[in-house]
């Protein structure tokens, strides 16, 4: 259980001690939960939908940090089953992990996160689930609702389709 003082401190640190930005982020943090129900409803980590990702090791935070101190989230798409593991659940799990680490790891707020993606086994049909609407929701949520900084997004073994998705969907936001 978090104390309210600690929770407010998380937002103040993440907003570089700006009271106005902290108030805006807190407001958006709770507002976004009603605006994007597909990411914030049914967040039971023991549900079958999320356990598929957890047992296959698709996404998890690494115990070590990057050279700048940021927390590393590793995505590994080798064991993905696109029929039973939709992309929206993967993003839901990412936000659940960030929520958990906001309460437990002060270094996450101070140093930010690095997202490391191994796209060697990324199934091409999975890229079709990267819709502009979904990407906009994820990016706006991470930028405006969470008091964290995304330091790096590193893609290993990138495929040409992933580059096109990034250039058309992520860069504009």
Order of alpha helices (4+ residues) and beta strands (2+ residues): alpha-alpha-alpha-alpha-beta-beta-alpha-alpha-beta-alpha-alpha-beta-alpha
